[in-house]
Amino acid sequence: MAEREYLGGVTNTTLHIETDGTMHVEEKQDVEGILHYAHAAREHRYSADACDGMLRHEAEVPFTVFQAECQKRGVVPFSEESNLVMESILANPNYSRFLTAAKTRDPRIIMKGSR
C-alpha cells in the first residue's frame, strides 16, 4: 500500500510513496473561483473602470495548468522561456475559459473615445 503525505501549499500537493520505492507527486487546485471570476470579467469588460486606456487584465490561469504546460515543454516555471508558455496558453482555444478579456472587439459596442 502506498504511503501518502499531504504537503499543502497553493496547489494542495500530496506525495505518494509506493512500496516499490517510486514516488508520485499529486497537485490539485480548485479552479471554480477562477472560472467564475474570468466569466464575470468577460461580461463586464466594458465597464467604466476597465476602459482607462492603460493595462488590461488578460487572463486568470491556474498555477496547475501553467505548471503542467511548462512540464510538457520541459521549461522551468518562472524562467524566461515560461513567458512563451504563458503566451501559448493564452492563444490556445482549449483554455479560453480562463480569459478575462475578449480577443476580438465586439462590433456592436461603440466605446467612447475609441475613434
Secondary structure, DSSP 8 states (H G I E B T S, - for coil): --EEEEEETTTTEEEEE-TTS-EEEEE----HHHHHHHHHHHHTTTSGGG-SSS----B---HHHHHHHHHHHT--TTSHHHHHHHHHHHH-GGGGGGBSS-SS--TT---TT--
